[in-house]
Amino acid sequence: MKAKELIFLQAAAIVSAGFWVFWPAIHGGWIWDDFNEIVYNHLLSDPAGIRKIWFSPDSLDYFPLKATAQWVEWHLWGDQVTGYHLVNIGLHLLSAFLLWNLLGKLGVRLAWLGALLFAVHPLVVESVAWISEFKNTLSLPPLLLAMLLYIDYDTKHDAAERDRNMIGLPSPTYLLSFICFLAAMLCKSSVVMFPVVLLIYCWWKRGSIGRADLLASAPFFAVSVALGSVSVWFQQRRAIAGTDLLIGGFLPRCAAAGQAAVFYLWKYLIPVDLMPIYPRWTLSPSALWQFWPWVTMAGIFVCLLMKRSTWSKHALFGFGVYLVNLIPVLGFVPMAYLRISRVADHFAYLPLIGLIGLTIAVFRAFDRRKLLYCIPLYLLIAAAAWQSHRYVRIFLNAETLLTYTLEHNPNAWIAHVNLGNALARSGRLPEAIAHYEAALRLRPDYVVAHHNLGSVLAQVGRLPEAIAHFETALRLAPDNLVAQNDLGNALARSGQFQTAITHYEAALRLEPNDIDVRCNLGIALVQIGQLPEAIGQFEKALQLKPNYVDAHYGLGVAFMQIDRLPEAEAEFEKALSLQPRYRPARVKMIQLRAAEAEFQRQD
C-alpha cells in the first residue's frame, strides 16, 4: 500500500471513530451553564456585541476570542444546538490531526495511533460533548500549531541565529508561533504554561536550556504573565467575588493538588466511573499521609533524572508536559469551580496530550523487543471508544446529565439546583421544589438555590414561603438585583405594595436602566394611587426602550386612572400594534370603548 493511501486510511479512521463516539451528542439539548453561556448571553445577540466582548466585557472571565467565535456561531444558527456540537467535534478532530503531526515531529512512531486515542478517550468527552467547554476545543488547535511552528523554528535556526532573532527581526515562523499562542490564551488561559513546555522541549532535545532558549521563550512568558493576571483578576473580582471556596490554606491545597494529579492519571489509565461532578474531597493540613502523591512523584522523578540519558529522558518529557499543564487547574490559584469539586474531566483535556505521547512511545519501545504491541494498543483504543460512546449519551440533555450525576454523587448540591432549573423549565414544579430544598440542605447559604426556590414557590402560589426565601437570598447577597425585583413582585402579589416599592427602588439603585423593574415599580405606584410618579416610571422605561409593550400598557392604565382617555387609548393601540395578541391591552381597549359608549349615551 502506498504511503498516501495509508495516511488517507488512517485519517479516515480518526474521523470515523470521532464521529461515531460523539454522534449521540449532536442532537442533544442545552445543559447546565450552556444557558448562561449561550442562550441568555445578551452579548451574543447584540449587533455591537463584539466590541463589548473585547473592550467592555461584563462576563465572569475574559476570553474574548472564544466569545467572538460564539457571537459568530449565534448569528449563524442561533439556539439550534446541532451547529455548536458539530463545531466542537470538528475542532476536537482538528486537534487530533495536529497532535498526529506533533508526535511525528517529536519522533514518535505510529503517531497516528496517538491521535486516534486522543480523539476517542473518555476523558475528552466532557470537553467535546458539553457546548460550554467550547473554550477547550477552540484553544487547543492554535496551541498545537504554536508548538509545531516553534519546533520548525528551533530546528531551522541554531543558537546564534536565535540570539540574533531576539535582537533583530524575528523569523516569520517564530512570529506565527507567537501569534498562535496569543490566540490560544485569548480562548482560555489554562494554556498559560506553554512557555514552560517550550523549555522542557529544549531540555529534552539538547540536554540543557541555553541562553538562546530563554530569550526565545521570553515573549511567550510575557503574554502568559499579562493575560494570566487578567484571568486571575476576573476570577477574583467577578467569578468568585468574595465566595468562600472552602479550599483551605496552602498545605491543604498542596495535598489536594497532588491527589488531583494522581486522580487524572488513574482516570486516563482506567477511565471508568466518570461523572460530570465528582465528590468533593475533605482534607486536613495536619494529616501527612495526604501528601503521599508528591512524595511518590518526587521519588519517580529522581529515579528518572538519574537515568536521563536513556529512555527515562522521554518519560520525563511526557510526564513533565502532563504535570506542567495541570498546574493551572490543581487549585493553587483559586477559581470558581473549586467550590463544586477539586477535579473535573475537562481540566485534563490539555494535559492528556503528554500522557498520550508517552503511551504511544512506550508501546513502540515494546515493538523493538518483538512483542505484539499492536494488539493491546488497538484493544485499548477500541475499549476507550466504546466507553466514550456510552458516556456521551448522558450529555443529551440537562435532566439526563444531572440525574446521572446525582445517582453517582448524591451530595452534588449544584446538580440539585441545576436539575431543579431543568424541571422548572419543563413545568414540573413540585419536583423542582424538592431538588432546590435538597440543595439547601447540603448548602444552606447558596443564594441561587434560595432565589430559584422562591421563584418556583411564587409560581405555585406559596407566596409567604417565596418571600422568606427571597429575603434570605438578599440577606446573603444584598446587591442581587434580580432577587430585589422578584421579592418586590411577590410582595405586590400578596398586596404589600408599599414594601414592594422599597425593593423596586433598591433594585433601581443597583441598575437605573432596568426597564422591567421600572415597569414593576410603575404598576405598584398605580396600585397605591401615586399616578404621576407611576407615569414618570413608564415614560422613563419608554425612553430606554420605545417599543417596550409592558411600558405602553402600564402607561395606558395610569392615563385611564386620571381620565386621560385619548392618551390611554393611544398607548393601548401602540401596545397592540407591537404585539397583536397582547390580551391585557385588548381587554382595556374593550373597557375603554364601553366607557366611551356609556358616556355618549348619557350625554
DRENBA-73393 format. One record per residue: residue in three letters; x, y, z of N, C-alpha, C in turn. Coordinates in steps of 0.2 Angstrom, whole numbers, plus 2048, in hexadecimal, padded with zeros to 3 digits. Example, Ala and Ser with C-alpha at 12.3 -4.5 7.8 and 13.67 -1.06 7.14 Angstrom:
2
ALA8427E482783E7EA8278427F0827;SER8407F58238447FB824840800827;
This chain:
603
MET8047FA800800800800804806800;LYS80380B7FC8078117FB806815802;ALA80B81A80380B81E809805822809;LYS8038258047FD82A8047F7826805;GLU7F68218027F081D8037F081B80B;LEU7F581980E7F58178157F381D819;ILE7F68238187F582981C7ED82A81B;PHE7EB82A8157E382B8147DF826818;LEU7E18208187DD81B81C7DE81C824;GLN7E481E8267E482082D7E082682F;ALA7E082B82A7DC83182C7D583082C;ALA7D382B8277CC82A8277CA82682D;ALA7CE8228307CD81E8367CC82383C;ILE7D082883C7CF82D8427C9831841;VAL7C783383B7C183783A7BB83283C;SER7BB82C8397B582883A7B4826841;ALA7BA8248457B982384C7B7829850;GLY7B982F84E7B78358527B0836851;PHE7AD83684B7A683784A7A283184D;TRP7A482B84D7A08268507A0827857;VAL7A582985A7A582A8627A0830863;PHE7A183586079D83B86279683C85E;TRP79583885A78E83985678883985B;PRO78883586078283686578183D867;ALA78684186878684886B78384D866;ILE78484C86078285185B77B85485B;HIS77685085D77085285D76D853864;GLY77285386977185487076F85C871;GLY76C85D87776A86487976F86887D;TRP76D86D88077187188477186E88B;ILE77786F88E77886C89577C871899;TRP77A87089F77E8748A577F87B8A3;ASP78587E8A27868858A178688789A;ASP78488289578388488E77E88A88E;PHE77988A89277488F892777896893;ASN77B89789877E89D89A78489F895;GLU78789A89278D89B88E78B89D887;ILE78589A88478389B87E77C89E87D;VAL77789A88077089C87F76E8A3882;TYR7708A488876E8AA88B7748B088B;ASN7798AE88777E8B388777C8B9882;HIS77B8BE8847788C488077E8C687B;LEU7848C587D7898C88787898C4872;LEU7878BE8727878BA86C7828BC867;SER77C8BF8697778C18657778C9863;ASP77C8CC86777D8D38667818D485F;PRO77F8D985B7838DA85578A8DD856;ALA78A8E185C7908E485E7948E0863;GLY7928D98647948D586979C8D4868;ILE79F8D38627A68D28627AA8D8865;ARG7A88DE8647AB8E38677AB8E386E;LYS7A58E18717A58E18787A98DB87B;ILE7A98D58777AD8CF8797B48D187A;TRP7B78D58767BE8D78767BF8DC87B;PHE7BB8E187B7BD8E887F7B98E9885;SER7B38E68867AF8E888C7AB8E288E;PRO7AF8DC88F7AC8D68917A88D6898;ASP7A28D389879F8D289F79F8CB8A1;SER7A38C789E7A38C089F7A78BE8A5;LEU7A78B88A77AA8B58AD7B28B48AC;ASP7B38B48A57BA8B38A37BC8B789D;TYR7C28B789B7C48BB8957C78B6890;PHE7C38B388C7C68AF8867C38B2880;PRO7C58B887D7C18BB8787C18B8871;LEU7C68B48707C68B08697C18AB869;LYS7C18A786F7BB8A28707B48A5870;ALA7B38AB8737AD8AE8737AB8B186C;THR7B08B38687AF8B68617AD8B085D;ALA7B08AA85E7AE8A485A7A78A285C;GLN7A58A386279E8A18647998A6861;TRP79B8AC8617978B285E7968B0856;VAL79B8AE85379A8AC84C7958A684B;GLU7968A185079289B85078B89D851;TRP7898A18567838A385777F8A6851;HIS7838AA84D7808AD8477808A9841;LEU7838A384278289E83D77C89983E;TRP77C89784477689284677389384C;GLY77389984F76F89B85576F89585A;ASP76989385C76988E862768887860;GLN76A88685976A87F85777087B859;VAL77087685D77687486077A87085B;THR77786D85677B86985278286C84F;GLY78187384D78787684B78C877850;TYR78B87885679087985B79387285C;HIS78F86D85C79286685D797864857;LEU79586685179986484B7A086884C;VAL79F86E84E7A687284E7AA86F853;ASN7A786D8597AB86A85F7AF86485C;ILE7AB8608597AE85A8567B385B851;GLY7B286084C7B78618477BD86484A;LEU7BD86884F7C386B8527C7865856;HIS7C38618597C685B85D7CA857858;LEU7C78558527CA85184D7D085584A;LEU7CF85B8497D585F8477DB85F84B;SER7DA85F8527DF85E8577E2858856;ALA7DE8528557E184C8547E684B84F;PHE7E484E8497E984E8437EF852845;LEU7EE8588487F485C84A7F985884F;LEU7F58548537F98508587FD84B854;TRP7FA84884F7FD84384B804846848;ASN80384C84580985084280E851847;LEU80C85384D81185585381484F855;LEU811849856814843859819841853;GLY81784284D81C840848822844848;LYS82184A84982784F84982C84D84F;LEU82984B85482D84985A830842859;GLY82F83F85483283885382E832855;VAL82883385782482E85A82182A854;ARG82382485382081F84E81981E84F;LEU81581C84A80E81B84B80A82084E;ALA80C82784D80982C85080282D84E;TRP80082A8497F982A8477F482784C;LEU7F782184F7F481E8557F382285B;GLY7F882785C7F782C8617F1830860;ALA7F183385A7EB8378587E4833858;LEU7E482D8567DE8298577DC82885E;LEU7E18278637DF82686A7DD82D86D;PHE7E083286B7DD83986D7D683A86B;ALA7D58388657CE83A8627C9836865;VAL7CA8308687C582C86B7C582B873;HIS7CA82D8767CB82C87D7C582F881;PRO7C382B8867BD82D88A7BE83488E;LEU7C58358907C683C8937C584288F;VAL7C48418887C38478847BB848883;VAL7B78438857B08448847AD84A886;GLU7AF84C88C7AB8528907AD85888C;SER7B38588897B585F8867B285F87F;VAL7B185987C7AE8598757A6859875;ALA7A385587979C85587979885A87D;TRP79C85E88179986488579A86A881;ILE79586D87F79687387A79A87987E;SER79987A88479D87F8887A487E889;GLU7A68788877AE8778877B1878881;PHE7AD87C87D7B087E8767B7881877;LYS7B888587D7BF88887E7C488387E;ASN7C387D8807C887787F7C9875878;THR7C48748757C587186E7C8877869;LEU7C687D86B7C88838667D0885868;SER7D288486E7D98868707DE88186E;LEU7DC87B86D7E187686C7E4876865;PRO7E08778607E48778597E987D858;PRO7E888385A7ED88885A7F388785E;LEU7F28838647F78828697FC87C865;LEU7F98778627FD87285F800875859;LEU7FD87A85580087D850806881852;ALA80588485880B88885B81188485C;MET81087E85F81587986081887685A;LEU81487585581787284E81B87784B;LEU81987E84B81D88384882388484C;TYR82388485382988585682E880855;ILE82C87985583187485383487584C;ASP83087784783387984183887F841;TYR83688484583B88984684188784A;ASP84088384F84688185384B87C84F;THR84887884A84B87384684F877841;LYS84D87C83E85088083985588583B;HIS85588784185A88C84385E88A849;ASP86588B84986988984E86988E854;ALA86C88D85986C89185F86E89985D;ALA8738998598758A08578708A4853;GLU86D8A084E8678A384A8628A584F;ARG8608A185485A8A385885C8A985D;ASP8628A985F8648AF8628638B685E;ARG8668B58588658BB85385D8BD852;ASN8598B78518528B885084F8BC856;MET8518BB85C84E8BE8628508C6862;ILE8568C785F8588CE85E8568D2858;GLY8568CF8538538D184C84C8CF84B;LEU84A8CF8458448CD8438438C5843;PRO83E8C384783D8BC84883B8B8841;SER83C8B284183A8AE83B8338AE83A;PRO8308AD8348298AD8338268A7837;THR82A8A183782789B83B82789C842;TYR82C8A084582B8A284C8258A684D;LEU8248AB84981F8B084A8188AC84A;LEU8178A88458118A48448108A084B;SER81589D84D81589985381289D859;PHE8158A385A8138A885F80C8AA85E;ILE80A8AB8588038AE8577FE8A8858;CYS8008A28577FB89C8587FB89B860;PHE80089C86380089C86B7FB8A186E;LEU7FC8A786B7F88AD86D7F18AB86C;ALA7EF8A88667E88A78657E58A186A;ALA7EA89C86B7E88978707E689A877;MET7EA89F8797E98A28807E38A6880;LEU7E18A987A7DB8AD87A7D58A9879;CYS7D68A28787D089D8797CF89A87F;LYS7D58998837D589688A7DC89788D;SER7DC8998937E289B8967E6895899;SER7E288F8997E688989C7EB887898;VAL7EC88A8927F288888D7F888C88F;VAL7F888F8957FD894897804891898;MET80488A89980B88789B80E885894;PHE80C88788E80F886888817888888;PRO81988E88A82089088A82488B88E;VAL82288889482588389882687D893;VAL82187B89082187588B827876886;LEU82787C88482D87D87F83387C882;LEU83487E88883B87D88B83C87588C;ILE83787288E83786B88F839867889;TYR83686A88383886787D83F86887B;CYS84286E87C84987087B84D86B87F;TRP84C86A88585086688A85085F887;TRP84A85C88584985688284D85587C;LYS84D85A87885185A87185885A872;ARG85B85F87686286087686585E87D;GLY86185C88286485A88886586088D;SER86486688B86586C88F86187288C;ILE86087789085C87D88E86188388D;GLY86288588786788B886864892886;ARG86989688686789D88686289F880;ALA86389C87A85F89D87485889A876;ASP85889587985189287B84D89787F;LEU85189988484D89E88984B8A4886;LEU84F8A788184D8AD87D8478AC879;ALA8478A68758428A487183B8A3875;SER83C8A187B83589F87E8338A6882;ALA8378AB8838358B188782F8B4884;PRO82E8B587E8278B887C8218B487E;PHE8228AE87D81D8A987F81B8AA887;PHE8218AA88B81F8AB89281C8B2893;ALA81E8B788F81B8BE8908138BD88F;VAL8118BA88A80A8B98898068B588E;SER80A8B08908078AB8968068AF89C;VAL80B8B389E80A8B78A48058BD8A3;ALA8058C089E8008C689D7F98C389C;LEU7F78BE8987F08BC8977EE8B789D;GLY7F38B48A07F28B08A67F08B48AC;SER7F38BA8AC7F18BE8B27EA8C18B0;VAL7E88C28AA7E18C58A97DC8BF8AB;SER7DE8B98A97D98B48AB7D88B38B3;VAL7DE8B48B67DD8B38BD7D98B98C0;TRP7DA8BF8BD7D68C58BF7CF8C48BE;PHE7CD8C18B87C68C08B77C38BA8BC;GLN7C78B58BD7C58B08C27C48B38C9;GLN7C88B78CB7C88BA8D27C28BF8D3;ARG7C28C38CE7BD8C98CE7B68C78CC;ARG7B58C28C77AE8C18C57AC8B98C6;ALA7B08B58C47AE8AE8C47AD8AB8CC;ILE7B28AD8D07B28AC8D77AF8B18DB;ALA7B28B78DA7AF8BD8DD7AD8BC8E5;GLY7B28BA8E97B18B98F07AE8B28F2;THR7AD8AE8ED7AA8A78EF7AF8A38F3;ASP7AD8A08F87B289B8FC7B28958F8;LEU7B88938F57B888D8F07B98878F5;LEU7BB8888FB7BC8829007C287E8FD;ILE7C78818FB7CD87D8F97D387D8FE;GLY7D28819037D78819087DD885907;GLY7E288590B7E888890A7ED885905;PHE7F38879057F88849007F987D901;LEU7FA87A9077FB8739087F586E905;PRO7EF8709077EA86C9047E986C8FD;ARG7EB8728FA7EB8738F37F086E8F0;CYS7F686E8F37FC86A8F07FA8638F0;ALA7F78618F67F485A8F77EF8588F1;ALA7EA85C8F07E585B8EB7E885B8E4;ALA7ED85F8E37F08608DC7F48598DB;GLY7F78568DF7FB8508DE7F684A8DD;GLN7F084A8E17EB8458E07E88468D9;ALA7E784C8D77E484E8D17E884B8CB;ALA7EF84C8CB7F384A8C67F38428C5;VAL7F383F8CB7F28378CB7EB8358C8;PHE7E68398CA7DF8388C87DE8388C1;TYR7E183D8BD7E183D8B67E58388B3;LEU7EA8368B57EE8318B37EA82A8B3;TRP7E78298B97E38238BA7DD8238B5;LYS7DA8288B47D48288AF7D78288A8;TYR7DD82A8A77DF8298A07E182189F;LEU7E381E8A47E58178A37DF8138A3;ILE7DA8148A87D48108A97CE8158A9;PRO7CC8178A37C781C8A37C08198A4;VAL7BE8178AA7B88158AC7B58198B2;ASP7AF8198B37AC81D8B97AD8248B7;LEU7AD8268B17AD82E8B07A78318B1;MET7A78378B37A183B8B57A28428B4;PRO79D8468B279E84D8B17A08518B7;ILE79E84F8BD79F8528C47A284D8C8;TYR7A884D8CA7AB8488CF7AA84A8D6;PRO7A98458DA7A98478E27AF84B8E4;ARG7AD8508E87B28558EA7B68528F0;TRP7BD8518EF7C184F8F57C28538FB;THR7C28519017C38549077CA853909;LEU7CE85890A7D585790C7D685B912;SER7DC8589157DE85B91C7E585D91B;PRO7E886391D7EF86491C7F3860921;SER7F085E9267F585A92B7F6853929;ALA7F28509247F38499227F884891D;LEU7FE84691F80484691A803841915;TRP7FF83B9167FE8369117FB83990B;GLN7F783F90B7F48429057F9844900;PHE8008459028058478FD8088418FA;TRP80683B8FB8098368F880A8368F0;PRO8068398EC80783A8E580D83E8E3;TRP80E8438E78148488E681A8448E7;VAL81A8408ED82083C8EF8228378E9;THR81C8338E781D82E8E28208318DC;MET81D8378D981F83A8D382683C8D3;ALA82783F8D982E8428DA83383C8D9;GLY8328368DC8368318DC83782E8D5;ILE83182E8D183282B8CA8368308C6;PHE8358378C783983B8C384083B8C5;VAL84283A8CB8498398CD84C8338C9;CYS84882E8C984B8288C684C8298BE;LEU84782C8BB84782E8B484D8328B2;LEU84E8378B785383C8B685A8398B6;MET85B8348BA8618308BB86382C8B4;LYS85E82B8B085F8278AA85C82B8A4;ARG85D8318A585A83589F85E835899;SER86383289886683189286382B88E;THR85F82789185C82188D85482388C;TRP85081E88C84981F88B846823890;SER84982489684582889B84582F899;LYS84983189584983889284283988F;HIS84083588B83983588783383588C;ALA83483189282F83089782F83789B;LEU83483A89C83484089F83184689B;PHE83284589582F84A890827849890;GLY82584388F81E84288F81A844896;PHE81D84189C81A8438A281B84A8A4;GLY82084D8A18218548A381C85889F;VAL81A85789981585A89580E859899;TYR80D85389B80785289F8068568A5;LEU80B8568A980B8598B080B8618AF;VAL80F8638AB81086B8AA80986D8A7;ASN80686A8A37FF86D8A07F986C8A5;LEU7FB8688AA7F68678B07F686C8B5;ILE7FC8708B57FD8748BB7F787A8BB;PRO7F587D8B67F08828B67E98808B9;VAL7E88798B97E18778BB7E28728C1;LEU7E78728C57E886E8CB7E68718D1;GLY7E48788D17E187B8D77E68808DA;PHE7EC8808D87F18858DB7EE88C8DA;VAL7EB88D8D47E88948D37E18938D3;PRO7DD8978D87D68968D97D28978D3;MET7CD8938D17C98948CC7C28918CE;ALA7BD8948CB7B68938CD7B488C8CD;TYR7B68888C87B48818C87B687D8CF;LEU7BB87F8D27BD87B8D87B887B8DD;ARG7B387F8DD7AE87F8E27A98798E1;ILE7AA8768DB7A58708D97A986A8DA;SER7AF86A8D77B48648D87BB8668D7;ARG7BF8628D97C78638D87C98608D1;VAL7C585C8CE7C78598C87C18598C3;ALA7C38598BC7BE8598B77C18568B1;ASP7BE8528AD7C184F8A77C38548A2;HIS7C085A8A17C285F89C7C886289E;PHE7CB8628A57D18658A67D78608A3;ALA7D585A8A27DB85689F7DB856898;TYR7D785A8947D785A88D7DE85B88A;LEU7E186088C7E886288A7ED85E88D;PRO7EE85D8937F38588967F3851893;LEU7ED84F8917ED84888E7F2847888;ILE7F484C8857F884B87F7FF848881;GLY80284B88780884888980884188B;LEU80283E88E80183788F800833889;ILE7FD8368847FC83287E80283187A;GLY80683787A80D83687681183187A;LEU81183188081582C884812825883;THR80C82488380981D88280B81A87B;ILE80B81E87680C81C86F81481A86F;ALA81881E87281F81D872821817876;VAL81D81587B81E80F87F81D80987B;PHE81780987881580487381A80386E;ARG81C80886B821807866828804868;ALA82A80686E83080387182F7FC872;PHE8297F98748287F28748297EF86E;ASP8277F38688287F086182F7EE860;ARG8347F186383B7F086183D7E9864;ARG8397E786983A7E186D8367DB869;LYS8337DD86482F7D88608297D5863;LEU8267DA8678207D886A81A7DA866;LEU8147D786680E7D986280B7DF865;TYR80E7E486580C7EB8688057ED865;CYS8047EB85F7FE7EE85B7F87EB85E;ILE7F87E58607F17E28637EF7E6869;PRO7F37E686E7F17EA8747EF7F1873;LEU7F37F486F7F17FB86D7EB7FC86A;TYR7EA7F88657E37F98617DD7F7866;LEU7DE7F286A7D97F086F7D87F6874;LEU7DD7F98767DD7FF87A7D9805877;ILE7DA8068717D780B86D7CF80A86C;ALA7CE80386A7C78018697C380186F;ALA7C67FF8757C280087B7C180787D;ALA7C680B87C7C581287E7BF815879;ALA7BF8148737BA81686E7B3814871;TRP7B380D8727AC80B8757AA80E87B;GLN7AE80F8807AC8128867AA819885;SER7AE81D8807AC82487F7A582487B;HIS7A482087779E82087379881F878;ARG79981B87D79381A882793820887;TYR79982388979982888D79682F88A;VAL79783088479483588078C836881;ARG78983088278283188277F834888;ILE78383588D780838893780840892;PHE78384288D78484988B77E84C886;LEU77984788577484988077084F883;ASN76E84F88976A85588C76C856893;ALA76985B89676B85D89D7688588A2;GLU7628558A075F8518A576384A8A5;THR76584889F76984189F7708428A3;LEU7738488A177A8498A477984A8AB;LEU77584D8AE77484F8B57728498B9;THR76D8458B676A83F8BA77083A8BA;TYR7748398B577A8358B577F8378BB;THR78083E8BB7858408C078283F8C7;LEU77C8408C877983F8CF7798388D1;GLU7788338CC77982C8CD78082A8D0;HIS78582D8CD78C82C8CF78F8308D4;ASN78C8368D578E83B8DA78883E8DD;PRO78583B8E277E83E8E577F8458E8;ASN7868468EA78784C8EE7898528EA;ALA7888518E378A8578DE78485C8DF;TRP7858618E37808668E477E86A8DE;ILE78486B8DA78386F8D477F86B8CF;ALA77F8658CF77B8608CA7748618CC;HIS7728618D376C8628D57698688D2;VAL76C86D8D376A8748D17698748C9;ASN76D8718C576D8728BE76786D8BC;LEU7668678BF7618638BD75A8668BF;GLY75A86A8C575486E8C67528738C1;ASN7588768BE75787B8B97548778B3;ALA7568718B175486E8AB74D86C8AC;LEU74B8698B27448678B373F86D8B3;ALA7428738B673D8798B673C87B8AF;ARG74187B8AB74087D8A473B8788A0;SER73B8728A273686D89F72F86D8A3;GLY72E8718A87288728AB72786D8B1;ARG72C8698B272B8648B872D8688BE;LEU72986C8C172B8708C672C86D8CD;PRO7278688CF7288658D572F8618D6;GLU73185E8D073785A8D073D85F8D0;ALA73C8658CD74186A8CD74286D8D5;ILE73D86E8D873D8708DF74186B8E3;ALA7408648E274385F8E674B8608E5;HIS74D8618DF7548618DE7578688E1;TYR75486D8E07568738E37578728EB;GLU75286F8EE75286E8F57588698F7;ALA7598648F375F8608F47658648F3;ALA7668688EF76C86C8EE76D8708F4;LEU7688738F77698778FD76A873903;ARG76886D90376A869909772868909;LEU77486790377C86690278086D902;ARG77D87290078087990077B87E901;PRO77A87F90877588490A77688B908;ASP77C88D90677E89490577E8958FD;TYR77C8918F977C8918F27778968F0;VAL77989C8EE7748A18EC77089F8E6;VAL77289C8E176F89A8DB7698968DD;ALA76A8918E176588C8E376088F8E7;HIS7618948EB75C8988EF75889C8EA;HIS75B89F8E57578A38E075389F8DB;ASN75689A8D97528958D474C8928D8;LEU74D8908DE74888D8E27428928E3;GLY7448988E473F89D8E573B89E8DF;SER73F89E8D973B89F8D373689A8D2;VAL7388948D373388E8D172D88E8D6;LEU72F8908DD72A8908E27258968E0;ALA72789B8DD7238A08DB71E89E8D6;GLN72189A8D171D8988CB7178938CE;VAL71888F8D371388B8D570F88E8DB;GLY7108958DC70B8988E070D8988E8;ARG7138958E97158958F071989B8F2;LEU7168A18F27198A78F271D8A98F9;PRO71A8A78FF71E8A89057258A5905;GLU72589E90372B89A90273089D8FD;ALA72D8A08F77318A38F27348A98F5;ILE7318AD8F87338B38FB7398B2900;ALA7388AD90473D8AB9097448A9906;HIS7438A59007498A38FD74D8A98F9;PHE7498AD8F674B8B38F374F8B88F8;GLU74C8B88FE74F8BC9037568B9905;THR7568B390675C8AF9087628B0902;ALA75F8B08FC7648B18F77678B88F7;LEU7638BD8F97658C48F976A8C58FF;ARG7688C190576C8C290B7738BF909;LEU7748BA90577A8B790377E8BB8FE;ALA77A8BE8F977D8C28F47788C98F3;PRO7798CE8F77758D48F67758D78F0;ASP77A8D68EB77A8DA8E57788D68DF;ASN7748D18E17718CC8DC76A8D08D9;LEU76B8D38D37668D78D07608D28CE;VAL7618CC8CC75B8C88CA7578C68D0;ALA75B8C58D67578C38DC7538C98DE;GLN7568CF8DE7528D58E074C8D58DC;ASN74C8D58D57468D58D17418D08D2;ASP7448C98D373F8C48D473C8C48DB;LEU73F8C78E073C8C88E67378CD8E6;GLY7388D28E27338D78E172D8D58DE;ASN72E8D08D97288CD8D57248C98DA;ALA7288C58DE7248C18E37208C58E8;LEU7238CA8EB7208CE8EF71A8D28EC;ALA71B8D48E67158D78E270F8D38E1;ARG7118CC8E070B8C78DF7088C68E5;SER70B8C78EB7088C58F17058CC8F4;GLY7058D18F07018D78F27068DC8F6;GLN70C8DB8F77108DF8FB7148E48F6;PHE7108E88F37138ED8EE7188F18F0;GLN7178F48F671C8F98F97238F68FA;THR7238F08FD7298EC8FE72C8EA8F8;ALA7288E88F372B8E68EC72E8EC8E9;ILE72B8F28EA72E8F88E77358F98E9;THR7378F88F073D8F98F37428F58EF;HIS7408EE8EE7458EA8EA7468EB8E3;TYR7418EE8E07428F08D97478F68D9;GLU7468FB8DD74A9008DD7518FE8DF;ALA7528F98E37598F78E575C8F38DF;ALA7588F08DB75A8ED8D575D8F28D0;LEU7598F88CF75A8FD8CB7619018CD;ARG7629018D37689048D576E9008D3;LEU76D8F98D27728F58D07738F58C8;GLU76D8F68C576E8F68BD7688FB8BB;PRO7699028BA7649078B97619058B2;ASN7649028AD7629018A775E8FA8A6;ASP75C8F78AB7588F18AB7518F28A9;ILE74F8F18A37488F38A17438EF8A5;ASP7448E88A673F8E48A973E8E68B0;VAL7438E88B47428EB8BB73E8F18BA;ARG7408F68B673C8FC8B57348FB8B4;CYS7338F68B072C8F58AE7288F28B5;ASN72C8ED8B87298EA8BE7288F08C3;LEU72D8F48C472C8FA8C97268FE8C7;GLY7258FF8C07209038BE7199008BF;ILE7188FA8BE7128F68C07118F68C7;ALA7168F68CC7158F68D37128FD8D5;LEU7159028D27139098D370C90A8D1;VAL70A9078CB7039088C96FE9058CF;GLN7008FF8D16FC8FC8D66FB9008DD;ILE7009048DF6FF9088E56FD90F8E3;GLY6FB9118DD6F99178DB6FE91C8D9;GLN70491B8D97099208D870A9208D0;LEU7059238CD7059238C570A9278C2;PRO70B92D8C47119318C071792E8C1;GLU71992B8C771F9278C771F9218C3;ALA71991D8C27199178BE71A9198B7;ILE71791F8B57189218AE71F9238AC;GLY7229268B17299278B072E9218AF;GLN72C91C8B37309158B272F9128AB;PHE7299128A972790F8A272A91389D;GLU72A91A89D72D91E89873591D898;LYS73891C89E73F91B89E74191489B;ALA73D90F89C73E90989973D909891;LEU73990D88F73890E88873D912885;GLN74091788874691A88674C915885;LEU74C91088975290B889750906883;LYS74A90588274890087D74190287B;PRO74190687573A909873735903871;ASN7378FD86F7328F886D7318F3872;TYR7328F58787318F087E7298F087F;VAL7268EA87E71F8E987E71C8EA885;ASP71F8E788A71D8E889171D8EF893;ALA7218F38917228FA89371C8FE890;HIS71A8FD88A71590088670E8FE88A;TYR70E8F888B7078F688F7078F9896;GLY70C8F989A70C8FC8A070A9038A0;LEU70D90789B70C90E89A70590F899;GLY70290B8946FB90B8936F690A899;VAL6F890689D6F49058A36F490B8A8;ALA6FA90E8A86FB9148AD6F79198AA;PHE6F791A8A36F39208A06EC91E8A1;MET6EA9188A16E29178A26E09198A9;GLN6E59188AE6E39198B56E29218B6;ILE6E59258B26E492C8B36E092F8AD;ASP6DC92B8A96D892D8A46DB93089E;ARG6E192F89D6E49318966E392B891;LEU6DD92B88F6DB92588B6DE925884;PRO6DE92A8816E192A87A6E892787A;GLU6EC92A87F6F39288806F3921882;ALA6EF91E8866EE9178886ED913882;GLU6E891587E6E79118786ED911873;ALA6F09168736F691686E6FB911871;GLU6FC91187770190C87A6FF905879;PHE6F990487A6F78FD8796F78FB872;GLU6F68FF86D6F68FE8666FE8FD864;LYS70290186770990086670B8F9868;ALA7098F786E70B8F08717088EB86C;LEU7028EB86A6FF8E68657028E685F;SER7058EC85C7088EC85670F8E8856;LEU7128E985C7188E585D7178DE85F;GLN7128DC8627108D58647098D4863;PRO7068D285D6FF8D285C6FB8CD861;ARG6FE8C88646FB8C48686FC8C5870;TYR6FE8CC8716FF8CE8786F88CF87B;ARG6F68CA87F6EF8C98816EE8CF886;PRO6F28D188B6F08D68906EE8DD88C;ALA6F28DE8876F18E58846EA8E4880;ARG6E98DE87D6E28DD87A6DC8DE87E;VAL6DD8DB8846D88DC8896D78E388B;LYS6DC8E788C6DB8EE88E6D88F2889;MET6DA8F08826D78F487D6CF8F287D;ILE6CD8EC87E6C68EB87E6C38EF884;GLN6C68EF88A6C38F388F6C38FA88E;LEU6C88FD88A6C99048896C3906884;ARG6C290287F6BD90387A6B690387D;ALA6B58FE8816AE8FD8856AD903889;ALA6B290688C6B190C8916B091288C;GLU6B39128866B29188826AA91787F;ALA6A891187E6A191087B69C912881;GLU69E91088769991288C69991A88D;PHE69F91D88D69F92488E69B928888;GLN69C92588269892887C69092787D;ARG68E921880687920881684924886;GLN68892588B68692A89168693188F;ASP68A93388A68A93A88868593B883;
